[in-house]
Amino acid sequence: MTILLSALAALLIHEGAHYLTARALSVRVVRMGVDWRGVYLVREPGRAWQNAIISLSGPLANLATAYATLRVGSGCWLCVMSLALGIYNLLPIPGSDGLRLLKLAFRKEAHQ
C-alpha cells in the first residue's frame, strides 16, 4: 500500500508542477484527468519557451522531491518513485516530456 500511495503522490507532484507552471506562465490548461496510461494534463502549447519550461517542470519537481526525501531520510518509496518518474519522463520516448523537449530543441522557433 505504501508503494501505491508513493507512486500516486509522485504522479500528482509531477502533473501538479505542470499545472502550476502553465498557470504561472499564463498558458491555459484545458483539462486534467486519468486514463489507462496514468494521470495527464491537456493544455495549450503556448510559445516554444513556455512549452519547454512547462515540460521540464514535472520531471524537475520529481527529482527535487526525490532529493528532498533523501535528505530528510524519510519517504523512501516516495524518493524511489519520484526519481524513477523524473528520469523516465526525461527520456525521449513517445508521450514523455523528454520527447517534447527534444522536438522543441529542433524547432526553428525555439531558437529565436
PyMOL commands that place a pseudoatom at each C-alpha (Angstrom):
pseudoatom trace, name=CA, resn=MET, resi=1, chain=A, elem=C, hetatm=0, pos=[0.000, 0.000, 0.000]
pseudoatom trace, name=CA, resn=THR, resi=2, chain=A, elem=C, hetatm=0, pos=[2.876, 2.371, 0.774]
pseudoatom trace, name=CA, resn=ILE, resi=3, chain=A, elem=C, hetatm=0, pos=[4.313, 1.768, -2.704]
pseudoatom trace, name=CA, resn=LEU, resi=4, chain=A, elem=C, hetatm=0, pos=[0.991, 2.550, -4.375]
pseudoatom trace, name=CA, resn=LEU, resi=5, chain=A, elem=C, hetatm=0, pos=[0.466, 5.734, -2.358]
pseudoatom trace, name=CA, resn=SER, resi=6, chain=A, elem=C, hetatm=0, pos=[4.041, 6.838, -3.094]
pseudoatom trace, name=CA, resn=ALA, resi=7, chain=A, elem=C, hetatm=0, pos=[3.539, 6.270, -6.819]
pseudoatom trace, name=CA, resn=LEU, resi=8, chain=A, elem=C, hetatm=0, pos=[0.284, 8.236, -6.713]
pseudoatom trace, name=CA, resn=ALA, resi=9, chain=A, elem=C, hetatm=0, pos=[1.971, 11.075, -4.806]
pseudoatom trace, name=CA, resn=ALA, resi=10, chain=A, elem=C, hetatm=0, pos=[4.834, 11.170, -7.338]
pseudoatom trace, name=CA, resn=LEU, resi=11, chain=A, elem=C, hetatm=0, pos=[2.311, 11.367, -10.207]
pseudoatom trace, name=CA, resn=LEU, resi=12, chain=A, elem=C, hetatm=0, pos=[0.354, 14.142, -8.518]
pseudoatom trace, name=CA, resn=ILE, resi=13, chain=A, elem=C, hetatm=0, pos=[3.539, 16.110, -7.810]
pseudoatom trace, name=CA, resn=HIS, resi=14, chain=A, elem=C, hetatm=0, pos=[4.573, 15.702, -11.455]
pseudoatom trace, name=CA, resn=GLU, resi=15, chain=A, elem=C, hetatm=0, pos=[1.269, 16.787, -13.009]
pseudoatom trace, name=CA, resn=GLY, resi=16, chain=A, elem=C, hetatm=0, pos=[0.744, 19.439, -10.333]
pseudoatom trace, name=CA, resn=ALA, resi=17, chain=A, elem=C, hetatm=0, pos=[4.062, 21.020, -11.305]
pseudoatom trace, name=CA, resn=HIS, resi=18, chain=A, elem=C, hetatm=0, pos=[2.982, 21.093, -14.961]
pseudoatom trace, name=CA, resn=TYR, resi=19, chain=A, elem=C, hetatm=0, pos=[-0.330, 22.661, -13.958]
pseudoatom trace, name=CA, resn=LEU, resi=20, chain=A, elem=C, hetatm=0, pos=[1.132, 25.314, -11.662]
pseudoatom trace, name=CA, resn=THR, resi=21, chain=A, elem=C, hetatm=0, pos=[3.863, 26.212, -14.146]
pseudoatom trace, name=CA, resn=ALA, resi=22, chain=A, elem=C, hetatm=0, pos=[1.376, 26.526, -17.007]
pseudoatom trace, name=CA, resn=ARG, resi=23, chain=A, elem=C, hetatm=0, pos=[-0.821, 28.779, -14.886]
pseudoatom trace, name=CA, resn=ALA, resi=24, chain=A, elem=C, hetatm=0, pos=[2.170, 30.885, -13.808]
pseudoatom trace, name=CA, resn=LEU, resi=25, chain=A, elem=C, hetatm=0, pos=[3.138, 31.343, -17.470]
pseudoatom trace, name=CA, resn=SER, resi=26, chain=A, elem=C, hetatm=0, pos=[-0.449, 32.196, -18.480]
pseudoatom trace, name=CA, resn=VAL, resi=27, chain=A, elem=C, hetatm=0, pos=[-0.861, 29.064, -20.590]
pseudoatom trace, name=CA, resn=ARG, resi=28, chain=A, elem=C, hetatm=0, pos=[-4.447, 27.794, -20.479]
pseudoatom trace, name=CA, resn=VAL, resi=29, chain=A, elem=C, hetatm=0, pos=[-4.988, 24.331, -19.002]
pseudoatom trace, name=CA, resn=VAL, resi=30, chain=A, elem=C, hetatm=0, pos=[-7.848, 22.625, -20.829]
pseudoatom trace, name=CA, resn=ARG, resi=31, chain=A, elem=C, hetatm=0, pos=[-8.282, 19.628, -18.525]
pseudoatom trace, name=CA, resn=MET, resi=32, chain=A, elem=C, hetatm=0, pos=[-6.622, 17.142, -16.196]
pseudoatom trace, name=CA, resn=GLY, resi=33, chain=A, elem=C, hetatm=0, pos=[-7.625, 13.533, -15.880]
pseudoatom trace, name=CA, resn=VAL, resi=34, chain=A, elem=C, hetatm=0, pos=[-6.722, 9.886, -15.510]
pseudoatom trace, name=CA, resn=ASP, resi=35, chain=A, elem=C, hetatm=0, pos=[-6.763, 7.206, -18.197]
pseudoatom trace, name=CA, resn=TRP, resi=36, chain=A, elem=C, hetatm=0, pos=[-5.162, 3.787, -18.697]
pseudoatom trace, name=CA, resn=ARG, resi=37, chain=A, elem=C, hetatm=0, pos=[-1.738, 5.407, -19.135]
pseudoatom trace, name=CA, resn=GLY, resi=38, chain=A, elem=C, hetatm=0, pos=[-1.967, 7.411, -15.928]
pseudoatom trace, name=CA, resn=VAL, resi=39, chain=A, elem=C, hetatm=0, pos=[-2.583, 10.990, -14.901]
pseudoatom trace, name=CA, resn=TYR, resi=40, chain=A, elem=C, hetatm=0, pos=[-2.491, 13.542, -17.707]
pseudoatom trace, name=CA, resn=LEU, resi=41, chain=A, elem=C, hetatm=0, pos=[-2.853, 17.243, -18.378]
pseudoatom trace, name=CA, resn=VAL, resi=42, chain=A, elem=C, hetatm=0, pos=[-4.081, 18.832, -21.611]
pseudoatom trace, name=CA, resn=ARG, resi=43, chain=A, elem=C, hetatm=0, pos=[-3.034, 22.420, -22.178]
pseudoatom trace, name=CA, resn=GLU, resi=44, chain=A, elem=C, hetatm=0, pos=[-2.482, 24.903, -24.913]
pseudoatom trace, name=CA, resn=PRO, resi=45, chain=A, elem=C, hetatm=0, pos=[1.135, 24.691, -26.052]
pseudoatom trace, name=CA, resn=GLY, resi=46, chain=A, elem=C, hetatm=0, pos=[1.965, 28.359, -25.701]
pseudoatom trace, name=CA, resn=ARG, resi=47, chain=A, elem=C, hetatm=0, pos=[5.212, 29.652, -27.118]
pseudoatom trace, name=CA, resn=ALA, resi=48, chain=A, elem=C, hetatm=0, pos=[8.192, 27.319, -27.512]
pseudoatom trace, name=CA, resn=TRP, resi=49, chain=A, elem=C, hetatm=0, pos=[9.980, 28.654, -24.417]
pseudoatom trace, name=CA, resn=GLN, resi=50, chain=A, elem=C, hetatm=0, pos=[6.797, 28.327, -22.330]
pseudoatom trace, name=CA, resn=ASN, resi=51, chain=A, elem=C, hetatm=0, pos=[6.281, 24.780, -23.564]
pseudoatom trace, name=CA, resn=ALA, resi=52, chain=A, elem=C, hetatm=0, pos=[9.866, 23.888, -22.676]
pseudoatom trace, name=CA, resn=ILE, resi=53, chain=A, elem=C, hetatm=0, pos=[9.585, 25.280, -19.148]
pseudoatom trace, name=CA, resn=ILE, resi=54, chain=A, elem=C, hetatm=0, pos=[6.234, 23.584, -18.558]
pseudoatom trace, name=CA, resn=SER, resi=55, chain=A, elem=C, hetatm=0, pos=[7.582, 20.276, -19.907]
pseudoatom trace, name=CA, resn=LEU, resi=56, chain=A, elem=C, hetatm=0, pos=[10.637, 20.450, -17.643]
pseudoatom trace, name=CA, resn=SER, resi=57, chain=A, elem=C, hetatm=0, pos=[8.659, 21.358, -14.543]
pseudoatom trace, name=CA, resn=GLY, resi=58, chain=A, elem=C, hetatm=0, pos=[7.183, 17.876, -13.991]
pseudoatom trace, name=CA, resn=PRO, resi=59, chain=A, elem=C, hetatm=0, pos=[10.430, 15.881, -14.093]
pseudoatom trace, name=CA, resn=LEU, resi=60, chain=A, elem=C, hetatm=0, pos=[12.270, 18.582, -12.126]
pseudoatom trace, name=CA, resn=ALA, resi=61, chain=A, elem=C, hetatm=0, pos=[9.588, 18.519, -9.428]
pseudoatom trace, name=CA, resn=ASN, resi=62, chain=A, elem=C, hetatm=0, pos=[10.023, 14.748, -9.167]
pseudoatom trace, name=CA, resn=LEU, resi=63, chain=A, elem=C, hetatm=0, pos=[13.798, 14.998, -8.970]
pseudoatom trace, name=CA, resn=ALA, resi=64, chain=A, elem=C, hetatm=0, pos=[13.534, 17.746, -6.328]
pseudoatom trace, name=CA, resn=THR, resi=65, chain=A, elem=C, hetatm=0, pos=[11.096, 15.588, -4.341]
pseudoatom trace, name=CA, resn=ALA, resi=66, chain=A, elem=C, hetatm=0, pos=[13.469, 12.624, -4.549]
pseudoatom trace, name=CA, resn=TYR, resi=67, chain=A, elem=C, hetatm=0, pos=[16.345, 14.776, -3.346]
pseudoatom trace, name=CA, resn=ALA, resi=68, chain=A, elem=C, hetatm=0, pos=[14.303, 16.306, -0.516]
pseudoatom trace, name=CA, resn=THR, resi=69, chain=A, elem=C, hetatm=0, pos=[13.011, 12.965, 0.757]
pseudoatom trace, name=CA, resn=LEU, resi=70, chain=A, elem=C, hetatm=0, pos=[16.519, 11.514, 0.567]
pseudoatom trace, name=CA, resn=ARG, resi=71, chain=A, elem=C, hetatm=0, pos=[17.965, 14.447, 2.541]
pseudoatom trace, name=CA, resn=VAL, resi=72, chain=A, elem=C, hetatm=0, pos=[15.262, 14.242, 5.209]
pseudoatom trace, name=CA, resn=GLY, resi=73, chain=A, elem=C, hetatm=0, pos=[15.696, 10.482, 5.480]
pseudoatom trace, name=CA, resn=SER, resi=74, chain=A, elem=C, hetatm=0, pos=[12.025, 9.619, 5.259]
pseudoatom trace, name=CA, resn=GLY, resi=75, chain=A, elem=C, hetatm=0, pos=[9.674, 8.634, 2.493]
pseudoatom trace, name=CA, resn=CYS, resi=76, chain=A, elem=C, hetatm=0, pos=[11.958, 6.049, 0.920]
pseudoatom trace, name=CA, resn=TRP, resi=77, chain=A, elem=C, hetatm=0, pos=[9.298, 4.840, -1.533]
pseudoatom trace, name=CA, resn=LEU, resi=78, chain=A, elem=C, hetatm=0, pos=[8.358, 8.395, -2.448]
pseudoatom trace, name=CA, resn=CYS, resi=79, chain=A, elem=C, hetatm=0, pos=[12.042, 9.010, -3.167]
pseudoatom trace, name=CA, resn=VAL, resi=80, chain=A, elem=C, hetatm=0, pos=[12.261, 5.922, -5.395]
pseudoatom trace, name=CA, resn=MET, resi=81, chain=A, elem=C, hetatm=0, pos=[9.006, 6.625, -7.251]
pseudoatom trace, name=CA, resn=SER, resi=82, chain=A, elem=C, hetatm=0, pos=[9.832, 10.301, -7.761]
pseudoatom trace, name=CA, resn=LEU, resi=83, chain=A, elem=C, hetatm=0, pos=[13.313, 9.504, -9.018]
pseudoatom trace, name=CA, resn=ALA, resi=84, chain=A, elem=C, hetatm=0, pos=[12.006, 6.831, -11.404]
pseudoatom trace, name=CA, resn=LEU, resi=85, chain=A, elem=C, hetatm=0, pos=[9.221, 9.059, -12.746]
pseudoatom trace, name=CA, resn=GLY, resi=86, chain=A, elem=C, hetatm=0, pos=[11.521, 12.064, -13.115]
pseudoatom trace, name=CA, resn=ILE, resi=87, chain=A, elem=C, hetatm=0, pos=[14.179, 10.127, -15.030]
pseudoatom trace, name=CA, resn=TYR, resi=88, chain=A, elem=C, hetatm=0, pos=[11.643, 8.183, -17.134]
pseudoatom trace, name=CA, resn=ASN, resi=89, chain=A, elem=C, hetatm=0, pos=[9.930, 11.392, -18.228]
pseudoatom trace, name=CA, resn=LEU, resi=90, chain=A, elem=C, hetatm=0, pos=[13.215, 12.914, -19.369]
pseudoatom trace, name=CA, resn=LEU, resi=91, chain=A, elem=C, hetatm=0, pos=[13.788, 10.040, -21.809]
pseudoatom trace, name=CA, resn=PRO, resi=92, chain=A, elem=C, hetatm=0, pos=[12.833, 10.849, -25.421]
pseudoatom trace, name=CA, resn=ILE, resi=93, chain=A, elem=C, hetatm=0, pos=[10.105, 8.200, -25.699]
pseudoatom trace, name=CA, resn=PRO, resi=94, chain=A, elem=C, hetatm=0, pos=[6.544, 8.642, -27.030]
pseudoatom trace, name=CA, resn=GLY, resi=95, chain=A, elem=C, hetatm=0, pos=[4.306, 10.556, -24.641]
pseudoatom trace, name=CA, resn=SER, resi=96, chain=A, elem=C, hetatm=0, pos=[7.157, 11.799, -22.453]
pseudoatom trace, name=CA, resn=ASP, resi=97, chain=A, elem=C, hetatm=0, pos=[8.294, 15.270, -21.541]
pseudoatom trace, name=CA, resn=GLY, resi=98, chain=A, elem=C, hetatm=0, pos=[11.743, 14.332, -22.839]
pseudoatom trace, name=CA, resn=LEU, resi=99, chain=A, elem=C, hetatm=0, pos=[10.459, 13.732, -26.365]
pseudoatom trace, name=CA, resn=ARG, resi=100, chain=A, elem=C, hetatm=0, pos=[8.551, 17.021, -26.276]
pseudoatom trace, name=CA, resn=LEU, resi=101, chain=A, elem=C, hetatm=0, pos=[11.733, 18.818, -25.203]
pseudoatom trace, name=CA, resn=LEU, resi=102, chain=A, elem=C, hetatm=0, pos=[13.778, 17.123, -27.915]
pseudoatom trace, name=CA, resn=LYS, resi=103, chain=A, elem=C, hetatm=0, pos=[11.248, 18.163, -30.562]
pseudoatom trace, name=CA, resn=LEU, resi=104, chain=A, elem=C, hetatm=0, pos=[11.256, 21.715, -29.222]
pseudoatom trace, name=CA, resn=ALA, resi=105, chain=A, elem=C, hetatm=0, pos=[15.053, 21.852, -29.365]
pseudoatom trace, name=CA, resn=PHE, resi=106, chain=A, elem=C, hetatm=0, pos=[14.968, 21.165, -33.087]
pseudoatom trace, name=CA, resn=ARG, resi=107, chain=A, elem=C, hetatm=0, pos=[12.134, 23.554, -33.953]
pseudoatom trace, name=CA, resn=LYS, resi=108, chain=A, elem=C, hetatm=0, pos=[13.179, 26.707, -35.734]
pseudoatom trace, name=CA, resn=GLU, resi=109, chain=A, elem=C, hetatm=0, pos=[11.033, 28.955, -33.492]
pseudoatom trace, name=CA, resn=ALA, resi=110, chain=A, elem=C, hetatm=0, pos=[12.751, 27.652, -30.360]
pseudoatom trace, name=CA, resn=HIS, resi=111, chain=A, elem=C, hetatm=0, pos=[15.988, 29.348, -31.402]
pseudoatom trace, name=CA, resn=GLN, resi=112, chain=A, elem=C, hetatm=0, pos=[14.555, 32.791, -31.963]
for i in range(1, 112): cmd.bond("trace and resi %d" % i, "trace and resi %d" % (i + 1))
show_as sticks, trace
zoom trace
